[in-house]
Amino acid sequence: MPSSLPPTSRDGGARAARVGSFAGFWGDSAGAAAAQLAAAEPPLDFLVGDYLAELTMGLLASRGGRKGRGGRPTPSHIAEFGKDVWAPLADGLLKRGTRVVVNAGGMDPLAAKAAIEAINKEAGRSGVVVAAVAGDDLRKEYDALVERGRITPFAVPGDEAEAVRAGLLSCNAYLGAAPIKAALDAGAHVVVTGRVVDTALVLGPLAHAFGWDLAPSPNDAKALD
């Protein structure tokens, strides 16, 4: 751990970063985010939310492109983050200097980023940097990866294999903490990702705060010891 203080430390010189979490699944209470914002003293350095599971990715993928109410396309990201968390809490989070990392991007992190930026624009909120971490969606590369032996499909009877392939909804890589750290290093106030390793949502902010090098090493498994 470096000797210099993390840039977000608030407690008078102690090398510490305060991280709060407000979601464990899609549909979890958005009220936890407001409670963390109101109760944390000193304020949180980072607020993180984990909405995704394997089933969630399939559900979001199945929604993509479908028409919802009013004929509008149904988003394949977690729109509730923008509406129920960011919209009502953004000013408080920004005032306190609390940065947000969420995997609300689902199957379309770029669309989630655009939605958050639209909320900021509507509120007259300028200077807020929103970053998206993308690249986990491997649906277009799936067949090539199978041919190269990089993906092993689930074993199914031969006569069902074609139907299973045709019904494939999602295929995602689990990205790590490095792109989250990079986004925070670049000044992002909000980082929205697609599928990442669950611990990356916390490790990325900590790596940013303490200047940790996230280059692959034999000690990766000890990162959260």
Backbone hydrogen bonds in HBPLUS format (Angstrom, degrees):
<---DONOR---> <-ACCEPTOR-->    atom                        ^
c    i                          cat <-CA-CA->   ^        H-A-AA   ^      H-
h    n   atom  resd res      DA  || num        DHA   H-A  angle D-A-AA Bond
n    s   type  num  typ     dist DA aas  dist angle  dist       angle   num
A0009-SER N   A0006-PRO O   3.14 MM   3  5.47 173.1  2.14 120.2 120.8     1
A0016-ALA N   A0014-ALA O   2.92 MM   2  5.72 111.3  2.41 115.7  98.5     2
A0045-ASP N   A0018-ARG O   2.85 MM  27  5.10 145.4  1.97 128.5 139.9     3
A0046-PHE N   A0018-ARG O   3.04 MM  28  6.44 155.3  2.11 160.4 164.4     4
A0020-GLY N   A0046-PHE O   2.96 MM  26  6.38 160.0  2.00 153.3 158.9     5
A0048-VAL N   A0020-GLY O   2.82 MM  28  6.24 164.1  1.85 158.6 162.7     6
A0022-PHE N   A0048-VAL O   3.05 MM  26  6.52 152.0  2.13 160.7 169.3     7
A0050-ASP N   A0023-ALA O   3.29 MM  27  5.39 164.8  2.31 115.7 117.8     8
A0028-ASP N   A0025-PHE O   3.07 MM   3  5.52 160.5  2.11 133.7 132.9     9
A0026-TRP N   A0051-TYR O   2.99 MM  25  4.50 111.4  2.48 137.6 123.4    10
A0033-ALA N   A0030-ALA O   3.16 MM   3  5.80 141.9  2.31 114.4 122.4    11
A0035-ALA N   A0031-GLY O   2.99 MM   4  6.22 156.1  2.04 149.2 156.5    12
A0036-GLN N   A0032-ALA O   2.94 MM   4  6.12 156.6  1.99 146.4 151.8    13
A0037-LEU N   A0033-ALA O   3.01 MM   4  6.22 160.3  2.05 147.9 153.5    14
A0038-ALA N   A0034-ALA O   2.96 MM   4  6.14 155.2  2.02 147.6 153.9    15
A0039-ALA N   A0035-ALA O   2.92 MM   4  5.93 154.8  1.99 148.4 154.9    16
A0040-ALA N   A0036-GLN O   3.06 MM   4  5.66 159.3  2.11 145.0 148.6    17
A0099-ARG N   A0045-ASP O   2.98 MM  54  6.25 169.6  2.00 142.2 138.9    18
A0047-LEU N   A0099-ARG O   2.82 MM  52  6.21 152.8  1.90 155.7 162.8    19
A0101-VAL N   A0047-LEU O   2.96 MM  54  6.36 156.8  2.01 150.4 156.5    20
A0049-GLY N   A0101-VAL O   3.02 MM  52  6.55 144.8  2.15 146.5 153.0    21
A0103-ASN N   A0049-GLY O   3.32 MM  54  6.74 149.5  2.42 155.7 162.5    22
A0056-THR N   A0053-ALA O   3.03 MM   3  4.99 112.9  2.50  93.7 110.2    23
A0057-MET N   A0053-ALA O   3.04 MM   4  6.42 151.1  2.13 154.0 160.9    24
A0058-GLY N   A0054-GLU O   3.29 MM   4  6.68 157.1  2.34 148.2 153.3    25
A0059-LEU N   A0055-LEU O   2.97 MM   4  6.29 157.9  2.02 152.5 159.0    26
A0060-LEU N   A0056-THR O   2.87 MM   4  6.10 164.4  1.90 155.7 159.4    27
A0061-ALA N   A0057-MET O   2.89 MM   4  6.04 157.2  1.95 147.1 153.8    28
A0062-SER N   A0058-GLY O   2.96 MM   4  6.14 151.0  2.05 144.9 152.2    29
A0063-ARG N   A0059-LEU O   3.19 MM   4  6.44 130.4  2.46 137.6 149.9    30
A0063-ARG N   A0060-LEU O   3.13 MM   3  5.14 135.9  2.34  95.7 107.9    31
A0064-GLY N   A0060-LEU O   3.27 MM   4  6.50 138.4  2.46 145.0 154.6    32
A0066-ARG N   A0063-ARG O   2.99 MM   3  5.63 161.8  2.03 137.5 143.1    33
A0074-THR N   A0066-ARG O   2.60 MM   8  5.46 157.9  1.64 162.4 165.2    34
A0068-GLY N   A0072-ARG O   2.57 MM   4  5.30 169.9  1.58 156.4 160.0    35
A0071-GLY N   A0068-GLY O   3.10 MM   3  5.41 144.1  2.23 136.4 132.4    36
A0072-ARG N   A0069-ARG O   3.44 MM   3  6.14 172.6  2.45 116.8 118.0    37
A0107-MET N   A0076-SER O   2.95 MM  31  5.51 153.1  2.02 170.5 163.5    38
A0079-ALA N   A0077-HIS O   3.08 MM   2  5.80 118.6  2.47 110.2  93.9    39
A0078-ILE N   A0104-ALA O   2.82 MM  26  4.82 166.2  1.84 149.9 153.0    40
A0081-PHE N   A0078-ILE O   3.24 MM   3  6.04 154.5  2.31 117.7 122.7    41
A0083-LYS N   A0079-ALA O   3.20 MM   4  6.52 167.1  2.22 155.2 158.6    42
A0084-ASP N   A0080-GLU O   2.72 MM   4  5.38 161.8  1.76 144.0 150.6    43
A0085-VAL N   A0081-PHE O   2.99 MM   4  5.07 145.2  2.11 128.5 136.0    44
A0086-TRP N   A0081-PHE O   2.85 MM   5  6.17 164.9  1.88 158.3 163.4    45
A0087-ALA N   A0082-GLY O   2.89 MM   5  5.83 156.5  1.95 150.7 157.0    46
A0089-LEU N   A0085-VAL O   3.14 MM   4  5.94 143.3  2.28 144.8 155.1    47
A0090-ALA N   A0086-TRP O   2.81 MM   4  5.05 138.3  1.98 156.0 153.0    48
A0093-LEU N   A0089-LEU O   2.92 MM   4  6.12 162.9  1.95 162.2 168.0    49
A0094-LEU N   A0090-ALA O   2.85 MM   4  6.01 169.1  1.86 161.3 163.8    50
A0095-LYS N   A0091-ASP O   2.94 MM   4  6.00 157.3  1.99 143.5 150.1    51
A0096-ARG N   A0092-GLY O   3.08 MM   4  6.20 153.3  2.15 143.8 150.0    52
A0097-GLY N   A0093-LEU O   3.00 MM   4  6.07 114.9  2.44 135.6 152.2    53
A0098-THR N   A0093-LEU O   2.92 MM   5  5.06 149.4  2.02 155.0 152.7    54
A0097-GLY N   A0094-LEU O   3.13 MM   3  4.95 145.0  2.25  94.2 104.8    55
A0100-VAL N   A0189-HIS O   2.95 MM  89  6.37 162.7  1.98 156.4 157.8    56
A0191-VAL N   A0100-VAL O   2.80 MM  91  6.23 155.0  1.86 154.0 162.6    57
A0102-VAL N   A0191-VAL O   2.93 MM  89  6.38 162.4  1.96 167.4 173.2    58
A0193-THR N   A0102-VAL O   2.84 MM  91  6.27 155.2  1.90 146.4 154.8    59
A0106-GLY N   A0103-ASN O   3.43 MM   3  6.47 174.0  2.43 125.0 124.9    60
A0105-GLY N   A0193-THR O   2.73 MM  88  4.97 130.1  1.98 156.9 155.1    61
A0108-ASP N   A0105-GLY O   2.72 MM   3  5.29 149.2  1.81 154.6 151.9    62
A0111-ALA N   A0108-ASP O   3.16 MM   3  5.46 124.0  2.49 104.6 117.5    63
A0112-ALA N   A0108-ASP O   3.14 MM   4  6.50 153.6  2.21 149.8 157.8    64
A0113-LYS N   A0109-PRO O   2.89 MM   4  6.14 157.5  1.94 149.5 155.2    65
A0114-ALA N   A0110-LEU O   2.99 MM   4  6.23 158.7  2.04 143.2 148.7    66
A0115-ALA N   A0111-ALA O   2.92 MM   4  6.14 150.6  2.01 144.6 152.5    67
A0116-ILE N   A0112-ALA O   3.03 MM   4  6.32 156.7  2.09 151.7 156.9    68
A0117-GLU N   A0113-LYS O   2.97 MM   4  6.23 160.2  2.01 151.7 157.6    69
A0118-ALA N   A0114-ALA O   2.88 MM   4  6.10 145.0  2.01 142.1 151.9    70
A0119-ILE N   A0115-ALA O   3.08 MM   4  6.37 149.1  2.18 142.3 149.9    71
A0120-ASN N   A0116-ILE O   3.01 MM   4  6.36 156.7  2.07 148.6 154.8    72
A0121-LYS N   A0117-GLU O   2.92 MM   4  6.16 157.0  1.97 146.7 153.0    73
A0122-GLU N   A0118-ALA O   2.94 MM   4  6.13 161.9  1.97 148.2 152.9    74
A0123-ALA N   A0119-ILE O   3.04 MM   4  6.23 145.3  2.17 143.1 152.3    75
A0125-ARG N   A0120-ASN O   2.78 MM   5  4.87 161.4  1.82 158.7 153.3    76
A0124-GLY N   A0121-LYS O   3.03 MM   3  5.03 156.0  2.09 102.4 109.9    77
A0189-HIS N   A0129-VAL O   2.81 MM  60  5.30 153.4  1.88 137.1 145.5    78
A0190-VAL N   A0129-VAL O   3.19 MM  61  6.58 156.0  2.25 158.2 161.0    79
A0131-ALA N   A0190-VAL O   2.83 MM  59  6.18 169.0  1.84 162.7 165.7    80
A0192-VAL N   A0131-ALA O   2.87 MM  61  6.26 167.7  1.89 160.7 162.5    81
A0133-VAL N   A0192-VAL O   2.92 MM  59  6.27 154.4  1.99 145.6 150.7    82
A0173-ALA N   A0136-ASP O   2.79 MM  37  4.72 154.6  1.85 135.1 141.5    83
A0138-LEU N   A0171-CYS O   2.67 MM  33  5.30 163.2  1.70 167.8 170.1    84
A0141-GLU N   A0138-LEU O   3.10 MM   3  5.16 126.0  2.40  98.0 112.4    85
A0142-TYR N   A0138-LEU O   2.92 MM   4  5.77 110.0  2.43 146.8 163.9    86
A0142-TYR N   A0139-ARG O   3.33 MM   3  5.09 158.5  2.38  97.2 103.5    87
A0145-LEU N   A0141-GLU O   2.92 MM   4  6.06 157.5  1.97 160.9 168.3    88
A0146-VAL N   A0142-TYR O   2.93 MM   4  6.21 152.3  2.01 155.0 163.0    89
A0147-GLU N   A0143-ASP O   2.99 MM   4  6.22 162.9  2.02 149.9 154.2    90
A0148-ARG N   A0144-ALA O   3.03 MM   4  6.24 146.1  2.15 141.6 150.5    91
A0150-ARG N   A0145-LEU O   2.81 MM   5  5.05 144.3  1.93 162.7 159.2    92
A0149-GLY N   A0146-VAL O   2.98 MM   3  5.03 156.9  2.04 104.8 112.1    93
A0160-GLU N   A0157-PRO O   2.82 MM   3  5.43 158.7  1.86 122.5 129.9    94
A0161-ALA N   A0158-GLY O   3.33 MM   3  5.30 149.5  2.43  99.4 107.7    95
A0164-VAL N   A0160-GLU O   2.94 MM   4  6.19 156.6  2.00 157.0 164.4    96
A0165-ARG N   A0161-ALA O   2.93 MM   4  6.18 161.2  1.97 151.0 155.8    97
A0166-ALA N   A0162-GLU O   2.95 MM   4  6.15 158.5  2.00 146.2 152.4    98
A0167-GLY N   A0163-ALA O   3.01 MM   4  6.15 135.9  2.21 138.4 149.5    99
A0167-GLY N   A0164-VAL O   3.17 MM   3  5.13 129.0  2.45  93.3 106.8   100
A0168-LEU N   A0165-ARG O   3.20 MM   3  5.26 167.3  2.21 108.6 110.9   101
A0175-LEU N   A0195-ARG O   3.36 MM  20  6.53 169.4  2.37 132.0 129.6   102
A0197-VAL N   A0175-LEU O   2.82 MM  22  6.01 160.0  1.86 173.4 166.9   103
A0180-ILE N   A0177-ALA O   3.08 MM   3  5.31 122.8  2.42 105.0 119.9   104
A0181-LYS N   A0177-ALA O   2.97 MM   4  6.24 164.1  2.00 162.8 167.6   105
A0182-ALA N   A0178-ALA O   2.90 MM   4  6.16 160.2  1.94 152.5 158.4   106
A0183-ALA N   A0179-PRO O   3.02 MM   4  6.16 152.7  2.09 138.6 144.9   107
A0184-LEU N   A0180-ILE O   3.02 MM   4  6.32 161.0  2.06 153.5 158.3   108
A0185-ASP N   A0181-LYS O   2.75 MM   4  5.95 158.8  1.80 155.1 162.0   109
A0186-ALA N   A0182-ALA O   3.00 MM   4  6.16 139.3  2.17 138.1 148.4   110
A0188-ALA N   A0183-ALA O   3.08 MM   5  5.65 162.4  2.11 146.6 145.5   111
A0187-GLY N   A0184-LEU O   2.97 MM   3  5.12 160.7  2.00 107.0 112.9   112
A0200-ALA N   A0197-VAL O   2.84 MM   3  5.29 143.4  1.97 113.9 125.4   113
A0201-LEU N   A0198-ASP O   3.27 MM   3  6.03 155.2  2.33 118.4 123.1   114
A0202-VAL N   A0199-THR O   3.07 MM   3  5.55 148.0  2.17 111.2 119.8   115
A0203-LEU N   A0199-THR O   2.80 MM   4  5.96 175.1  1.80 161.3 162.8   116
A0204-GLY N   A0200-ALA O   2.90 MM   4  5.42 161.8  1.93 134.0 139.0   117
A0206-LEU N   A0202-VAL O   3.11 MM   4  6.35 164.9  2.13 153.9 158.7   118
A0207-ALA N   A0203-LEU O   2.78 MM   4  5.90 157.8  1.83 152.6 158.8   119
A0208-HIS N   A0204-GLY O   3.02 MM   4  6.27 151.5  2.10 148.2 156.1   120
A0209-ALA N   A0205-PRO O   2.86 MM   4  6.10 164.5  1.88 152.1 156.3   121
A0210-PHE N   A0206-LEU O   2.92 MM   4  6.02 160.9  1.96 153.6 157.4   122
A0211-GLY N   A0207-ALA O   2.86 MM   4  5.41 115.2  2.29 131.9 143.6   123
A0212-TRP N   A0207-ALA O   2.96 MM   5  4.57 132.7  2.19 124.5 134.1   124
A0220-ASP N   A0217-SER O   3.20 MM   3  5.64 161.0  2.24 122.5 121.2   125
A0222-LYS N   A0219-ASN O   2.86 MM   3  5.35 152.9  1.93 116.3 125.3   126
A0223-ALA N   A0220-ASP O   3.08 MM   3  5.41 165.3  2.10 118.2 119.6   127
A0225-ASP N   A0222-LYS O   3.03 MM   3  5.20 171.5  2.03 115.9 117.6   128
